[in-house]
Amino acid sequence: MMVNCCGLLTANKEPVPLKSVEVELQVRDHVATVVSTLNYENKEDKPLEAVFVFPLPGDAAVCHFSATIGQTQIVAEVKEKQQAREEYDDALSSGQQAFLLEESDQSPDIFSLSVGSLPPGESASIRLEYVTELAVQADDGLRFCLPAVLNPRYQPQGSVGASVQVTSVPASLVPYSLSFSARVSSPRPVSKVESNCSLDPLQYLNTEQTQATVKLAAGHKFDRDVEVLIYYKDAHQPTAVVEAGQASAKPGSLMGDPVVMLSLYPEFPQDVMSSLASCGEFVFLLDRSGSMDCPMNNSKRDQTRIGSARDTLLLLLKSLPMGCYFNIYSFGSGYEHIFPKSVEYSQKTMEEALKKVTDMKANLGGTEILKPLQHIHSQPCIPNHPRQVFVFTDGEVGNTKEIISLVKKNSGSHRCFSFGIGEGASSALINGLAKEGGGHAQFITGADRMQPKVMQSLRFALQPAVVDISVTWDLPKGVSVTVLSPPITALFQGQRSLVYAQLSGQSSEAAEGCVTVKYSLAGHPSQNQLHFSLTPAQDTGLTVHSLAARTLIRSLEMEERESRREQDGGLKKKVVELSVQSGVSSAFTAFIAVNKGDGEAIQGPLVRRNVPTPGMMAGAMPFDGLKMRCPPRARNAVEGCPGNLTKMKKKLSGGPAMMSDPPPQLRCSSIETDSQSCSLQTASQRPFAAAGLPPEGVWLLGVGSSSGCCTGKDQRGGGEHKACIGEPGSVGHHSGSDLASWLQDGCSGRVGASGYEGCFMAPCSECTMCDRVCGSWKCSVGLQRAERRPGALRCSFNGLLLQD
């Protein structure tokens, strides 16, 4: 594996056993059922284990997982996660085939699929099914997103848990194909279906146009998320769907009883809505980490995430009402603010803010969003100006659950409106911020629909907070209700609110129920009622039950995180029991399937193959921080790297610089070592560029105990630069065309039996020169391997790896 400049692990030119992905989407009104079939084939002469880390919608309820080998289908069971992992390992150790699907511990929108013991020449088909609700957009469309791009998640210092290892390749090199088809049905006519990808013409299946099919046009490249927008001819209306329980499940249990899904669309009094508030404190929080310099998507490479976020923020700034208060924070490894505290919005303060926002760049390092949020919540609120926090980020963080918990804890003093910028933005983070913060989430993937989304969120923020929300039920005698959803904390005009509830007891066939939602808006009490039939709907399967179970599971998981300090394992046990009972995955469970057939045990050691996702890798893509790492299998990994970095740690601890008098961007913020790897992190991403130093050429870092220096003349007239062995932390740079001879002549004789001991190379942005450089190092410095990627080159060798 290689590490590219965005921090992704990139696959070598090894065979990938995943050959194709087939996705079938079925939309019924506002609920989507997605069936993905992954087809594997082992064309190697050794048994394989294929590991695929991929994204799913953060609010998806994964409810089915199975494998088909030949004529044999093995349906997976949901089990406690550690138990499932042990069963998987035991099966592989005994030569059996096993399949494991688990949700990431850090974020519910990342899953890992392990296909174990796939013998040479054998094929396997994996079926994965999930259900999810579709969000209503500003133009009344319903949005479905099939995530394809999985960007690496920044793991802040001190956060709990290991970071997710993402394997990615440029979209043009994705080794498997994608086919996608959708079937839409609704009580109302389907007016149109749009997508960011080319679609074949919409095909209606009946004269009423309430059913239609569509599929991706031929030649689709798996280089972006597939976004589908579905429009119905009539405005969305409140509905209730009652689904019968599972016949085999125990009566009185969640799966055994009927479950109702209420879709509420509150209509507020017109006189109240016509006088939106002109007061409020608007706090904007802009992500300026290195990854925000990446393109918005693979089809629009000239538009960066930071540029889109700036445009979004500028539009909001120009639209605020006079007399409100505002401030702008931006964050990376640290955070900054334009004003010491929120100021009154006026022509003068607006112009000052616009000028500073226009100059903002993605140059602040890592994605440390927790600290600025903590600071914002610690500030005193302004009387009669409710606080509205707007967050703009690409969502590439590893501590998603910690951030969402913080927002929920402070939801009584603010509302949170989130904007996911660019493809691959974490849906778990963006939706979670809005849900727990009582606000609204938007995803900005291009400029075409940005303005209506921005103005909708501002309109919601200016709407007075709806308070005293209550839901009451009027049901026939003998029928009781258990609400499974958390209490409704926010209502917005024209936006759907969902409530799931379990119905127990018996009723007549023609029985009806009624639900009443009461609330107060700007001091005006209001209510909306919905009458519905208790007769179960036909042909819904267990879709509503799966969504209800997912809703309850997420609520219990949140409670478990908040009560973790009390060492109470009761909530975790409840989650595991509910997950196993419902067949819906959770943070504490996994799907496990073992082929226990009578076939021969698979012989020989397994070869691991990582299945890549398409990545945002073309172009100059910064990563969060300057890092060095020892290849774990390097011959001098143990005796060279950690030992040398320990010496560096002594010299660099406390923030001393890497040069005699460097700019602050080059100062070290952390060094970590262990027996297999070590890394050094600076205070800024792309520190050389941030320091005003040339990014082209090769950077050398002096590490080691020998003496001597690598010296060369900068061909652009910048003078001589050197990096000295035995002087940990010294930095040199060279960009001349004679670099290969310079390295050989100036540093020859410093290559030891355990690898090169002195000056280590960083990749440059001039790929033609990089190829020549790496070629020379391959001969003279023991380079293990070099790979060229579009716009980025990685060189891995027996020593440290320095990235910029």
C-alpha positions in Angstrom: 0.0 0.0 0.0 1.0 3.6 -0.5 0.0 6.8 1.2 -0.9 9.7 -1.1 -0.8 13.4 -0.4 -4.4 13.5 1.0 -3.6 10.8 3.5 -5.4 8.0 1.7 -3.9 4.5 1.4 -3.7 3.8 -2.3 -3.7 0.4 -3.8 -0.7 -1.0 -5.6 -1.0 -2.7 -9.0 -2.3 -5.9 -7.3 -5.4 -7.8 -8.6 -8.6 -6.7 -7.1 -11.2 -9.5 -6.7 -14.2 -7.2 -6.7 -15.4 -7.1 -10.4 -18.7 -5.4 -10.4 -21.3 -3.6 -8.2 -25.0 -3.7 -9.1 -27.3 -1.3 -7.2 -31.1 -1.5 -7.3 -33.0 1.4 -5.7 -36.7 1.2 -4.9 -38.4 4.4 -3.7 -41.9 4.3 -2.2 -43.0 7.8 -1.6 -40.2 9.1 0.7 -38.6 5.7 1.7 -35.8 4.1 -0.2 -34.8 0.4 -0.2 -31.3 -0.2 -1.7 -30.1 -3.6 -2.7 -26.4 -3.8 -3.6 -24.8 -6.9 -5.2 -21.0 -7.1 -5.1 -19.6 -9.7 -7.4 -16.1 -11.2 -6.5 -13.8 -13.4 -8.4 -10.4 -14.7 -7.4 -8.2 -14.8 -10.5 -5.0 -15.5 -8.6 -3.4 -18.8 -7.7 -3.7 -18.3 -3.9 -6.7 -18.1 -1.6 -7.7 -14.5 -0.8 -9.2 -12.3 1.9 -10.8 -9.2 0.3 -11.4 -6.2 2.6 -13.6 -3.4 1.3 -14.1 -0.2 3.4 -16.9 1.8 1.9 -19.4 4.6 2.7 -23.1 4.3 3.3 -25.7 6.9 4.2 -25.3 7.7 7.9 -28.9 7.2 8.6 -29.3 3.9 6.7 -30.7 0.8 8.4 -28.6 -2.1 7.1 -31.1 -5.0 7.4 -29.8 -7.9 5.2 -26.4 -9.4 4.3 -25.8 -12.7 2.5 -23.3 -14.5 0.3 -23.9 -16.8 -2.6 -21.1 -19.3 -3.6 -22.2 -21.4 -6.5 -25.7 -22.7 -5.7 -25.2 -22.1 -2.0 -26.6 -19.0 -0.2 -25.5 -18.2 3.3 -27.6 -15.6 5.1 -25.7 -13.7 7.8 -26.8 -13.3 11.4 -26.4 -10.2 13.5 -24.2 -10.9 16.6 -22.3 -8.9 19.2 -19.4 -7.3 17.3 -16.5 -9.0 19.1 -18.2 -12.4 19.0 -18.7 -11.9 15.2 -15.1 -11.0 14.7 -13.9 -14.1 16.6 -16.3 -16.4 14.7 -14.9 -14.9 11.4 -11.3 -15.4 12.5 -12.0 -19.0 13.8 -13.6 -19.9 10.4 -10.7 -18.6 8.4 -8.2 -20.4 10.7 -10.0 -23.7 10.1 -10.1 -23.3 6.3 -13.8 -22.3 6.1 -15.2 -19.4 4.1 -16.6 -16.5 6.2 -18.1 -13.1 5.5 -18.1 -10.2 8.0 -19.9 -6.8 7.7 -19.4 -4.2 10.4 -20.1 -0.6 11.1 -17.1 1.6 12.0 -16.7 2.4 15.7 -16.0 6.0 14.8 -18.8 6.8 12.4 -22.1 5.1 11.3 -21.5 6.1 7.6 -18.5 3.8 7.1 -18.7 0.0 6.8 -16.1 -2.7 6.4 -16.8 -5.9 4.4 -14.5 -8.8 4.7 -14.7 -11.7 2.3 -12.6 -14.5 3.6 -11.0 -17.6 2.1 -12.0 -17.1 -1.5 -10.1 -20.0 -3.3 -8.4 -19.6 -6.6 -10.8 -19.5 -9.5 -13.9 -19.2 -7.3 -16.6 -16.5 -7.4 -18.8 -15.1 -4.7 -21.8 -12.8 -4.8 -22.5 -10.6 -1.8 -25.9 -9.0 -1.2 -26.3 -6.0 1.0 -29.6 -4.4 1.7 -30.5 -1.2 3.6 -33.4 1.2 3.9 -33.4 5.0 4.5 -35.7 8.0 4.4 -35.2 10.6 1.7 -34.7 14.2 2.8 -36.9 17.0 1.3 -34.9 19.6 -0.6 -35.5 23.4 -0.9 -37.3 22.8 -4.2 -39.5 20.0 -2.8 -37.4 17.3 -4.4 -36.5 14.1 -2.5 -32.7 13.5 -2.4 -31.1 10.1 -2.6 -27.4 9.8 -2.6 -25.4 6.6 -3.3 -22.0 7.5 -1.8 -19.0 6.3 -3.8 -16.3 8.7 -2.7 -14.8 7.9 0.8 -12.4 10.6 1.8 -10.0 9.9 4.7 -11.1 11.1 8.2 -8.8 13.2 10.2 -8.3 11.8 13.7 -7.7 14.7 16.2 -5.2 14.3 19.0 -6.7 12.8 22.1 -9.8 11.4 20.4 -10.8 7.8 21.3 -10.4 5.0 18.9 -8.2 4.2 15.9 -8.6 6.1 12.7 -10.3 4.4 9.7 -7.9 3.2 7.1 -9.3 4.2 3.7 -8.0 2.5 0.5 -8.5 4.7 -2.5 -7.4 5.1 -6.1 -8.1 7.8 -8.8 -11.6 7.4 -10.2 -10.2 6.5 -13.6 -8.4 3.5 -12.0 -11.4 2.0 -10.1 -11.1 -1.7 -11.1 -14.8 -2.6 -10.9 -17.9 -1.5 -12.7 -21.2 0.0 -11.4 -24.7 -0.5 -12.7 -27.6 1.5 -11.1 -31.3 1.3 -11.7 -34.2 2.9 -9.8 -37.9 2.2 -9.5 -40.1 5.0 -8.1 -43.7 4.5 -6.9 -46.0 6.9 -5.0 -49.7 7.7 -4.6 -49.0 10.9 -6.5 -47.7 11.2 -10.0 -43.9 11.3 -10.6 -43.1 14.5 -12.5 -39.4 14.1 -13.0 -36.2 12.5 -11.8 -32.9 14.3 -12.1 -29.3 13.4 -11.3 -25.7 14.7 -11.2 -25.0 11.7 -13.5 -26.3 11.0 -17.0 -29.6 9.0 -16.9 -31.6 7.2 -19.5 -35.0 8.7 -20.2 -37.6 8.2 -17.4 -39.9 5.3 -18.2 -43.5 5.3 -16.8 -45.0 2.0 -15.9 -48.7 3.1 -15.8 -51.0 5.7 -17.3 -51.3 7.5 -13.9 -47.6 8.1 -14.0 -47.4 7.0 -10.3 -44.7 4.4 -11.1 -41.6 4.9 -13.1 -38.1 3.4 -13.7 -34.8 5.0 -14.6 -31.2 3.9 -14.8 -27.7 5.3 -15.3 -26.8 5.9 -18.9 -24.2 3.7 -20.5 -20.6 4.7 -20.0 -21.0 5.9 -16.4 -17.6 6.3 -14.7 -17.6 5.4 -11.0 -15.9 8.7 -10.2 -18.5 10.5 -8.0 -21.4 10.0 -5.7 -24.7 9.2 -7.5 -27.2 11.8 -6.5 -30.8 11.3 -7.5 -33.6 13.9 -7.1 -37.2 12.8 -7.3 -40.1 15.2 -7.8 -43.8 14.4 -7.3 -46.6 16.6 -8.9 -48.3 17.4 -5.7 -46.8 19.0 -2.6 -45.8 16.6 0.2 -48.7 15.7 2.4 -48.9 14.2 6.0 -49.1 10.4 5.8 -49.2 7.4 8.1 -48.1 3.9 7.2 -49.0 1.0 9.5 -46.9 -2.2 8.9 -47.9 -5.6 10.2 -45.5 -7.4 12.6 -43.5 -10.4 11.7 -45.5 -13.6 12.1 -42.6 -15.6 13.5 -41.7 -12.9 16.1 -43.0 -12.8 19.7 -46.2 -10.7 20.1 -45.5 -7.7 22.2 -42.0 -7.3 20.8 -40.9 -4.6 18.4 -40.8 -7.0 15.5 -44.0 -8.9 16.5 -46.3 -5.9 16.8 -47.4 -3.5 14.1 -45.4 -0.3 13.7 -46.6 3.0 12.4 -44.5 5.6 10.6 -45.9 9.1 10.7 -44.7 11.7 8.2 -45.7 15.2 9.5 -45.5 18.4 7.5 -46.5 21.2 9.8 -48.3 24.2 8.3 -47.7 27.4 10.3 -50.1 30.3 10.4 -49.5 32.7 7.5 -49.5 35.8 9.6 -46.8 34.4 11.8 -44.6 33.3 8.9 -44.9 36.7 7.2 -43.1 38.4 10.1 -39.9 36.5 10.3 -37.6 37.6 13.1 -34.9 40.2 12.4 -33.1 39.3 15.6 -30.6 36.6 16.3 -26.9 35.9 16.8 -25.4 34.2 13.8 -22.2 32.4 14.4 -20.5 31.0 11.3 -17.8 28.2 11.6 -15.8 27.6 8.5 -13.5 24.6 7.9 -10.1 25.7 6.6 -8.3 22.4 7.0 -6.0 21.2 4.2 -8.6 18.9 2.7 -10.8 21.9 1.9 -8.4 22.7 -0.9 -9.5 19.5 -2.7 -11.9 19.8 -5.7 -15.7 19.7 -5.0 -15.9 16.6 -7.1 -14.1 14.7 -9.8 -16.1 16.2 -12.6 -15.5 19.9 -11.6 -11.9 20.0 -10.7 -11.6 23.8 -11.0 -14.0 24.4 -8.1 -12.5 23.7 -4.6 -14.4 23.0 -1.4 -13.0 26.1 0.3 -14.1 28.2 -2.7 -17.6 26.8 -2.5 -17.7 27.3 1.3 -16.6 30.9 0.9 -19.3 31.5 -1.7 -21.9 30.0 0.6 -20.8 32.1 3.5 -20.6 35.3 1.5 -24.2 34.8 0.3 -25.4 34.3 3.9 -23.5 37.4 5.1 -25.1 39.6 2.4 -28.5 38.3 3.4 -28.6 38.8 7.2 -31.1 41.2 8.6 -30.0 44.6 10.0 -29.8 44.7 13.7 -28.8 41.1 14.3 -25.4 40.0 15.7 -22.8 37.9 14.0 -19.2 36.5 14.1 -17.1 34.3 11.9 -14.8 31.5 13.2 -12.6 29.4 11.0 -10.7 26.3 12.1 -8.0 23.8 11.2 -5.5 22.6 13.7 -6.5 25.6 15.8 -9.2 28.2 15.3 -9.5 32.0 14.6 -12.3 34.5 14.8 -12.8 37.8 12.9 -14.2 39.7 15.9 -13.3 39.1 19.6 -17.1 38.6 20.2 -20.2 38.9 18.1 -20.9 42.4 16.8 -24.0 44.1 15.5 -24.6 43.6 11.8 -24.2 46.9 9.9 -22.9 48.0 6.6 -19.5 48.6 8.1 -19.2 45.2 9.9 -20.5 43.4 6.9 -18.0 44.9 4.6 -15.2 44.1 7.0 -16.3 40.5 7.3 -16.8 40.1 3.5 -13.2 41.3 2.9 -11.7 38.9 5.4 -13.8 35.9 4.2 -12.8 36.6 0.6 -9.1 36.1 1.6 -9.6 32.9 3.6 -7.7 29.9 2.3 -7.5 26.2 3.3 -4.3 26.7 5.2 -5.0 26.0 8.9 -4.0 22.3 9.1 -6.0 19.5 10.6 -9.8 19.3 11.1 -10.1 20.1 14.8 -13.7 21.2 15.0 -14.4 20.2 18.6 -12.4 23.1 20.2 -14.0 26.0 18.4 -17.4 24.5 19.0 -16.6 24.3 22.7 -15.4 27.9 22.7 -18.6 29.1 20.9 -20.8 27.3 23.4 -18.8 28.9 26.3 -19.6 32.4 25.2 -22.5 34.2 26.9 -25.7 34.5 24.8 -27.0 37.9 23.8 -30.4 38.6 25.4 -33.3 38.4 22.9 -31.0 37.2 20.1 -31.2 33.4 19.9 -27.9 31.9 18.8 -27.8 30.1 15.4 -24.6 28.3 14.6 -23.8 27.6 10.9 -21.1 25.0 10.2 -19.4 24.6 6.8 -17.2 21.5 6.5 -16.3 18.6 4.3 -16.8 16.4 7.3 -13.5 14.6 7.2 -13.2 13.9 10.9 -12.8 10.7 12.9 -14.4 11.9 16.1 -17.9 12.3 14.6 -19.8 10.9 17.7 -17.9 13.1 20.1 -18.8 16.3 18.1 -22.5 15.4 17.8 -22.6 14.7 21.6 -21.3 18.1 22.3 -23.9 19.8 20.0 -26.7 17.8 21.7 -25.5 18.8 25.1 -25.7 22.5 24.2 -28.8 22.3 22.1 -30.8 24.2 24.7 -28.8 27.4 24.0 -28.5 27.3 20.2 -29.6 25.8 16.9 -27.1 24.2 14.5 -27.4 24.5 10.7 -24.8 22.4 8.9 -23.5 22.4 5.3 -21.6 19.4 3.9 -19.2 20.8 1.3 -18.1 18.6 -1.6 -18.5 14.9 -2.5 -17.7 12.5 0.2 -18.8 14.8 3.1 -19.7 12.7 6.1 -23.5 12.3 6.1 -23.3 11.1 9.7 -21.6 14.3 10.8 -23.7 16.8 8.7 -27.1 15.2 9.5 -26.1 14.5 13.1 -25.1 18.2 13.8 -28.5 19.4 12.5 -30.6 16.7 14.1 -29.1 17.1 17.6 -28.8 20.8 17.2 -32.4 21.4 16.2 -31.5 22.9 12.9 -31.3 21.8 9.2 -28.7 20.0 7.1 -27.7 20.8 3.5 -25.2 19.2 1.1 -23.5 21.5 -1.4 -21.9 19.4 -4.2 -22.0 22.0 -6.9 -22.9 25.6 -7.6 -26.2 24.9 -9.5 -28.4 24.4 -6.4 -26.4 26.3 -3.8 -28.5 29.5 -3.6 -31.9 28.0 -2.8 -30.3 25.7 -0.2 -28.6 28.6 1.5 -31.6 30.8 1.5 -33.8 28.0 2.9 -31.5 27.4 5.8 -31.4 31.2 6.5 -35.2 31.3 6.4 -35.4 28.4 8.9 -32.9 30.2 11.1 -34.9 33.4 11.1 -38.1 31.5 11.9 -38.8 31.7 15.6 -38.0 28.5 17.5 -41.0 26.2 17.8 -41.5 25.4 21.5 -43.7 23.2 23.7 -43.9 20.5 21.1 -46.1 17.6 22.1 -47.6 14.6 20.3 -50.8 13.0 21.6 -52.5 9.8 20.3 -56.2 8.9 20.1 -56.5 5.2 19.5 -59.4 2.7 19.7 -60.0 0.9 23.0 -57.6 -2.0 23.5 -54.8 -0.4 21.4 -51.8 1.2 23.1 -48.8 3.0 21.7 -45.1 3.1 22.5 -43.3 5.9 20.8 -39.9 4.8 19.5 -38.6 8.1 18.2 -36.9 10.7 20.4 -39.1 13.7 21.2 -39.4 16.2 18.4 -37.3 19.3 19.2 -37.5 21.3 16.0 -40.3 22.0 13.4 -39.8 24.0 10.2 -42.4 25.1 7.6 -42.7 22.6 4.8 -40.1 20.2 6.4 -41.0 16.6 7.2 -40.8 15.3 10.8 -40.9 11.5 11.3 -42.4 9.6 14.2 -42.1 5.9 14.7 -44.3 4.1 17.2 -45.2 0.5 18.2 -48.9 -0.4 18.4 -50.0 -3.1 20.8 -53.3 -4.8 21.3 -56.2 -5.7 19.0 -58.6 -3.5 16.9 -61.3 -4.0 14.3 -60.5 -4.0 10.7 -61.9 -0.6 10.0 -60.4 1.0 13.1 -58.8 4.5 12.8 -56.4 6.4 14.9 -55.6 10.1 15.2 -52.4 11.9 16.2 -52.2 15.6 17.2 -49.1 17.7 17.2 -49.3 20.8 19.4 -46.7 23.5 19.6 -46.2 27.2 20.2 -44.7 29.5 17.5 -43.9 33.1 18.4 -46.3 32.9 21.3 -49.1 31.6 19.2 -50.4 28.1 20.1 -51.1 25.9 17.1 -51.8 22.3 16.3 -52.0 19.9 13.4 -54.0 16.6 13.3 -53.6 13.5 11.2 -56.3 10.8 11.0 -55.1 7.4 9.7 -56.3 3.8 9.2 -54.9 1.1 11.4 -55.2 -1.4 8.6 -51.6 -2.6 7.7 -50.2 -1.5 4.3 -49.6 -4.2 1.7 -46.2 -5.2 0.3 -44.0 -3.1 2.6 -42.2 -6.2 4.0 -40.4 -5.1 7.2 -39.2 -1.7 5.9 -41.0 0.4 8.6 -39.9 -2.0 11.3 -36.3 -1.7 10.2 -36.4 2.1 10.1 -38.1 2.1 13.6 -35.4 -0.2 15.0 -32.7 1.9 13.5 -34.2 5.1 15.1 -34.4 3.4 18.5 -30.9 1.9 18.2 -29.4 5.4 17.4 -31.1 6.9 20.4 -29.9 4.2 22.7 -26.3 4.5 21.3 -26.4 8.3 22.1 -27.6 7.6 25.6 -24.8 5.0 26.0 -22.1 7.5 25.0 -23.5 10.1 27.5 -23.6 7.6 30.3 -20.3 5.8 29.6 -18.5 7.5 32.4 -20.9 5.7 34.8 -19.6 2.3 33.6 -23.1 1.1 33.0 -23.2 -1.6 30.4 -27.0 -1.9 30.5 -27.6 0.4 27.5 -25.0 -1.4 25.4 -26.7 -4.7 26.2 -30.1 -3.2 25.1 -28.6 -2.1 21.8 -27.2 -5.5 21.1 -30.4 -7.3 22.0 -32.5 -4.9 19.8 -30.0 -5.2 16.9 -30.0 -9.0 17.1 -33.8 -9.1 17.4 -34.5 -6.7 14.5 -31.6 -7.8 12.2 -30.5 -4.2 11.9 -26.8 -3.4 12.4 -25.5 -1.1 15.2 -22.2 0.2 16.5 -22.0 -2.8 18.9 -23.0 -5.6 16.4 -21.9 -7.0 13.1 -23.2 -9.4 10.4 -21.4 -12.7 10.3 -21.9 -15.6 7.8 -19.9 -18.8 7.8 -20.0 -21.4 5.0 -20.2 -24.6 7.1 -20.6 -26.9 4.1 -18.9 -30.3 3.6 -16.3 -29.0 1.1 -12.6 -29.4 1.6 -10.8 -27.0 3.9 -9.0 -24.2 2.1 -5.3 -24.7 2.3 -2.5 -22.3 2.5 -2.0 -18.8 3.9 -4.5 -16.1 2.8 -3.4 -13.2 0.7 -5.1 -9.9 1.8 -6.4 -7.7 -1.0 -7.9 -4.2 -0.2 -10.7 -3.2 -2.5 -10.4 0.6 -3.2 -13.0 3.2 -3.4 -12.8 6.1 -5.9 -10.8 9.0 -4.3 -10.4 12.7 -4.9 -6.7 12.3 -5.9 -6.0 14.2 -9.0 -4.4 17.6 -8.8 -2.4 19.1 -5.9 -4.3 17.7 -2.9 -3.0 18.7 0.5 -3.4 16.5 3.5 -3.8 17.5 7.2 -0.3 17.9 8.5 3.2 17.1 7.7 3.9 13.4 8.5 6.8 11.0 8.5 6.3 7.3 8.8 8.4 4.2 8.8 7.2 1.5 6.5 6.3 -1.3 9.0 8.2 -3.9 7.1 11.3 -1.8 6.4 14.5 -3.6 7.3 15.6 -0.8 9.6 12.1 0.0 10.9 12.9 -0.9 14.5 16.5 0.0 14.8 16.3 3.1 12.6 13.1 4.9 12.7 11.8 4.9 16.3 15.3 5.3 17.6 16.0 8.3 15.5 12.7 9.9 16.1 13.2 9.4 19.9 16.3 11.6 19.5 14.2 14.1 17.4 11.5 14.1 20.1 14.0 15.2 22.7 15.2 18.0 20.5 11.8 19.1 19.2 9.6 18.7 22.3 7.9 21.8 23.4 7.7 23.2 19.8 11.3 24.0 18.8 11.6 24.5 15.1 12.9 22.2 12.3 15.2 25.0 11.0 17.4 27.5 12.9 14.8 30.3 12.6 11.7 28.9 10.8 8.3 30.3 10.4 5.7 28.9 12.8 4.1 26.7 10.2 7.2 24.4 10.3 7.1 23.9 14.0 6.3 20.4 15.3 3.1 19.9 17.2 3.5 16.2 18.0 5.7 13.2 17.5 4.5 9.7 18.1 6.5 6.5 18.0 5.9 2.8 18.6 7.7 -0.4 17.6 6.2 -0.3 14.0 5.7 3.2 13.0 6.4 6.8 13.9 4.9 10.1 12.8 5.7 13.7 13.2 2.9 16.3 12.8 3.5 20.0 12.3 1.3 22.9 13.2 0.1 23.4 9.6 -0.8 21.3 6.6 1.4 21.9 3.6 3.9 23.6 6.0 6.5 24.4 3.3 4.0 26.2 1.1 2.4 28.0 4.1 5.9 29.2 5.1 6.4 30.7 1.7 9.0 28.1 0.7 9.0 26.6 -2.8 6.8 23.4 -3.0 8.6 22.1 -6.1 11.6 19.9 -5.8 12.7 17.6 -3.1 12.9 18.3 0.6 15.4 16.5 2.7 15.2 15.9 6.5 18.4 15.2 8.4 18.0 12.3 10.8 20.6 9.9 12.2 23.7 9.6 14.2 26.4 9.8 11.4 28.0 13.0 10.2 27.9 14.7 6.9 25.6 16.8 4.8 23.7 16.6 1.5 24.3 20.0 -0.2 23.1 21.3 -3.5 22.7 24.5 -5.5 19.2 25.7 -6.2 19.0 26.2 -10.0 16.5 29.0 -9.6 19.0 31.2 -7.9 18.0 30.5 -4.4 21.4 29.7 -3.2 22.8 26.6 -1.5 20.6 24.3 0.7 21.7 21.4 2.8 20.4 18.8 5.2 22.9 17.3 7.6 23.1 13.8 8.9 23.5 13.9 12.6 21.6 17.2 12.9 18.0 16.0 13.5 15.6 18.6 12.2 17.7 20.3 9.6 15.9 20.8 6.3 17.2 21.3 2.8 15.6 21.8 -0.5 16.7 21.4 -4.1 14.8 21.8 -7.4 17.6 21.7 -10.0 17.7 19.4 -13.0 21.0 17.9 -11.8 19.3 16.6 -8.7 20.0 12.9 -9.4 23.8 13.5 -9.7 23.7 15.8 -6.7 22.1 13.1 -4.6 24.5 10.4 -5.8 27.7 12.5 -5.6 26.8 14.5 -2.4 25.3 11.6 -0.4 27.1 8.5 -1.7 28.7 6.4 0.9 25.9 7.1 3.4 23.9 4.0 2.5 24.2 1.4 5.3 23.3 -2.2 5.4 20.0 -1.4 7.0 19.0 1.2 4.5 19.9 4.9 4.0 20.7 6.6 7.3 20.7 10.2 6.5 18.8 12.6 4.3 15.3 11.5 3.4 13.4 12.6 0.4 9.9 14.2 0.2 7.8 14.0 -3.0 7.7 17.0 -5.3 5.0 18.4 -7.5 7.0 18.1 -10.8 6.1 14.6 -11.7 8.6 14.3 -14.6 11.4 15.3 -12.2 10.0 13.0 -9.5 10.2 10.0 -11.9 13.9 10.8 -12.6 14.6 11.4 -8.9 13.0 8.2 -7.8 14.8 6.3 -10.4 18.1 7.6 -9.1 17.2 6.8 -5.5 16.1 3.3 -6.5 19.6 2.6 -7.6 21.6 4.5 -5.0 19.5 4.7 -1.8 17.7 1.4 -1.6 14.2 2.7 -2.5 11.8 -0.1 -2.1 9.2 1.0 -4.6 7.9 4.1 -6.3 4.5 4.7 -7.8 3.3 7.6 -10.0 -0.2 8.9 -9.4 -1.9 11.7 -11.3 -0.7 14.8 -9.6 1.1 13.0 -6.8 3.9 10.6 -6.3 4.8 8.4 -3.4 8.2 7.1 -2.7 8.6 4.4 0.0 12.0 3.2 1.1 14.1 1.8 3.9 13.8 4.8 6.2 11.5 7.7 7.0 8.9 9.0 4.6 8.5 12.8 4.7 5.3 14.2 3.1 4.3 17.7 2.1 
